[in-house]
Amino acid sequence: MISRKKFLAGAAGLGAAAIIHKPAKADKTFVIKFGIDLAADHPSSVRAVAAGKEISELTKGNVTVQVFPSSQLGDDTHMISELRSGIIQMMAVGDNILATLVPSAAIDNIGFAFKDGPTAWNALDGAVGDIVRADIQKVGLHPMHKIWDEGFRQTTSKNKVINSPDDLAGFKIRVPPSPISLDLFKDLGAAPVVLNIAALYTALQTGVVDGQENPLSNIETQNFFQVQKYCALTRHMWVGYWLLMNGDFWSSMPADYQKIVEHAFNKQAPQQRLDSDALNNSLQEKLTAQGMIFNKPDTMPFRNKLKESGFYTSWKTKFSPELWAALEKYTGPLG
């Protein structure tokens, strides 16, 4: 016979043993579908893959980043909708297009605002970016802290040299679905047509539009040089690339995974910026060999045209005084 006292002690021991030897619950896994409109060999796509590799290694495979380049998950407009609904978890998008949802994101697209890439990077890493990041979070998205670089945009044409604002009069030029891009070329006297980049090559090929504007890296990786003859180095707008995650998905990840993901993408930002800058600065010779003819117009007449048309005055009113003042700390007075 076993006494009640011994039985209870034994039962307690068995219970403790069961608790001690119970298998640990496996860590929850997370799959991040990352959409981007740029080609697989563009520095942004390459660096996104590199960040994903680091994230997988540091989380022991519990967080996986699947990068879908070349608008495989839809054009930018569709991907923004899919990101907000949670169909995809992450995307990279130009601030000029993001501005359709977050108007303050267009602040660094002000025509001829930045003299070079580092000035833009400092503004977006600093006071300008702080305001925009807060606005992005208000619409349910989580931005990585460091913006990536798409570069300065240049103007191309199928059949004419663009050397002054007069050459843009009535010119059918494609612009992205970006309010500020549309206004800039309207105020320069052109006839802009809004299209996502996924449809642009065909539009150029078939004559729906006669020209477009993009950084040289996009002109080369998207093969626009095949359907465009002339390129004017106008540097009329700098565009950054925001890396955004669905806010609910971001909140669902443990804090240690959030830290790994944020760090990995921010860690890639400086190298992506340098890669993008180097690519844009190296492509004129390559594109010339591929048949493009370059010219470098004086940008002052373009700036004066924007001033006369009220571009700067109009866009200043679209931003908060705090945001405009933050921008001018880096650019100097505009307009």
N, C-alpha and C positions, 0 to 999 in steps of 0.2 A: 504494500500500500504506500502511495506517495502522499505526504501531507499536503494540505491546501497551500501552505506557505511555500513549499518547494515547487509545487505546480505553477503557482503564479510567478515565481522567480524564473522558472524555466521558460514559461510563455513570454515573459518580458524579454528574456535573452534572445529567444527566437525572433521576436518582433524587431529587436535592435539589429539582429543579423540580417534580417530581410531588408531593413532600411539601408544598412551599410552596403549590401551587395546588389542593391537595385541598380540596373544599368543607367548611366547618365543619359538624360534626354539629348538627342542630337540637336546641334545648333540649327536654327531655321535658315533656310537658304533663300537668296534673293537673286532674281534675274533682272538685269537692267537692259532693256532694249533702247539703244542709243541711235537716234536718227539724225542724219546730216545730209545736206543737199550737195555737198562737194564730192569730187571724185575720190576713189580709194587711195590714190597716190598724192593727194593734196596734203600739205603738212598738218592740217587740222584733223583729217581722218587718221593719218599715221600716228599722231600724238594721242588721239583718243584710244586707239588700239593699245599703245604703250601704257597708258594709264590703266586700262582694263586688265592688262597682264599683271601689273603691280598689285592691283586690288585683289585679284584672284589669289595671288601668292600669299599676301598678307592675311587674307581671311580664310586661308586653307580651302579655297574653292567654294566657300559659302556665299560669296557675292561674285556673280558673273556679269561681265559687260559684253553685250553683243552689239557690235558696231555695224550699222547699215548705211553705207555711203550712197552717193549718187541718187538721192531721193527715192530709195527703194521702199521706204515706208510712206511715201506720198510727198507732195511738194510742201514748201514751208507753211503755207496756209493750213493745209490739212494736218501737218504734224503738230502745229500749235494746238489745234482742236483736239487731236488725239492725246497730246501731252496733258492737257487740262482735264480730259475725261478719264485719264489713267490707262488708256489703251496702250500707250507707250510710256516708258518711265523717264526718258531723258532725251534731250535734243540739243544741238548747237544751232543757233540762229543769229543772223545779222541783226544788229541793233536797229537798223533802218526798218526791217520787217517786224521786229518785236514791238516797234512803236505803234503798230495798229492796235495792240493790246495794252501796252504800257507807254503812253505818250512821252514820258520823260526820257525813255531810252534813246530818242532821236537827238538828244542834246549834243552828242559828239559827232553828229552828221552835218552840223552847220557848215555851209559851204566855205571852203578855204580857211577853216578855223585853225587847224594844227599845222605847224611847220614840218613836223616829222613824227615818226612812230613813237619814239620814247616820250615825247610830250603827251601824246594821247594815252600811252600806257600809264604814265604817272597820274594823269587826271582821273582815269578810270579805277586805278588802284586806290586813289585817294578820295578827296572830298566830292568830286563829281559822281564817282561810282557809289559812294555811301548813300547818296540820295536815291539813285536809280535802283540800287539793290533793295532798299526799303520799299520802293514802289512795286518792284517785281513780287516781293513777298505778299503784298496786299492782294494780289490776284491769285494766290494759292500756289505759287511756284517758288522753288528754292534755287537761287543762283549760286554757282560756285563763285568764290570771292574774286578770282583773277580772270578778267576778260581775255579772250584770245584775239588774235589779229587777222583780219582779212586783208587789210592794206588800203592804200589810196586807189581810188577809182580813176580809170582813164577812159577816153571816149573813142569809139571806133565807128567806122563807116564803110559801107560797101563800095561807094562810088564817088566820094568827095573828100577833100582835105578839110578838116575842121581847124581853122586857125584863129578865128575870132567869133564873138557872139553872132555876128551877121551870118556866118556860115551855118548857124543852127536854126535860122528862121524857117519855120514850117517843117523842120527835119523830123521824120518819124523815127524816134529813138525809143527803144525798150527801156523801161525802168521797172524795178521790182515793186511788189505791192507795198509801197512805202510812201506815206503822205509827204515827207520832206523831200524825197527824190522827185516825186511828181511836181511839187511846187518849184523846186530848184530849176528844173528844165523848162517848165512853163514860163518862169520869170526870165529865163535866158532866151525865150522866144521860140523854143522848139515845140514839137507836137508829140509829147510823150505818150507811150502806150504801155499800160501796166500788164506785165506777164511774170509768172514764176519762172525761175531759171530752168526748170525741167522742160519747159515748152520753148525755150529761147532759140536753140539751134535750128529747129524746124522753121520758126518764125523768120529768122534771118535767111535761111535757105530759100524760102518761098516768097520772100519780099513783103511779108506782113509788116515788117519793120525794116528800115534801111541801116540802122545802127544800134549800138548798145553801149553800156558803160559798166566796166568791171575792173578789178585789179588784173594785172598781167597774169598772175597765177591762175585765175579763173579762165582768162582768154586762152591760155595754153592748155590747161587740163580739161577744159570743156570743148576744145577743138574749134573755138570760134574763129581762129585764124583761117580756117578752111572756107569760111563764108563771109569774111570781112577783109578788106584790102588795106585800109588806112587806120592808123592809130595816132591820136593826138594825146600827148602826155599832159593832160589837164590837171591831174591831181586835185580834182574839185571837191572830193569828199573822202574822209577816212571812215572806214567801217570796222567795228569790232564784232567779235563773235561771242555771244553769251552762251554759257553752258548751263542749262536749266533742268531741274528735276521736278517731277510732280510732287507737290507739297505733301500730300497724304502718304505717298510711297516713302518719301524722305523721312517723315515722322514715324513710319512703321519700322524703320531700321534701328537696331540698338545703337547707343551713342558711340561705342567703340568702332562700329562699322561706318557710321557717319563720318567719324574723324578720319578713317582710312580713305574713304571715297573722296572727301573734300581735299585731303592732303595730296592724293595722287593726281587729281586733275589740276590743282593749283601748282603742283610741282612741275607739270608739263608746260604750263603757260609760258614761262620765260623762254624755253627752247622753241616752243611753237612760234612765238613772236619772232625770234631770230630766224627760224627756218622760213617763215612767211616773208619776212623782210628781205632775206637773202634771195629767195626765189623770185620775188617781184623785181629786185634790182638786177638779176642776172638774165632775165628773159628777153630783153630787147634784141640782143644779138641772135638768140635762137629763133625768135619770131620773125626777124628780118630774113634769116636763112629760109624760113618757111613761106616767105613771100609778102609779109606785111611791110608797109612803108610808114615810117615814123616821122612825126614832127613835134616840136616842143614850142607851143604857142606861149606868148606873154600872157600870164594869167590876170594881170591887172585890169584889162578891159572886161573880162568875165566878172571880176569882183565888182567893178563899177556898175555893170549892168544889173547885178543883184541888188546893189545899194539903191540904184535909181528905181527899180521895180518895187521896192519896199520889202524885199525878202527878209532882210535882217530885222527890220522893225516888226514885221508880222510875226516872225517866229519867236522873237523875244517875248511877245505877249502870251505865247502858248506855254511857256515854262514859268515856274515860280521864280520870283526875284532871287531867292537863295540859290537856286540851281544855275541861273544865268551868271550870278556873281561868282559862283564856284568855278564855272567854265572859264571866265575871263581872268581868273587868277593864273591860269596856265597858258591862255592864248593871247592875253592882252585885250584891249577894247575891240569889239566887233561891230560892224555896221557903221 
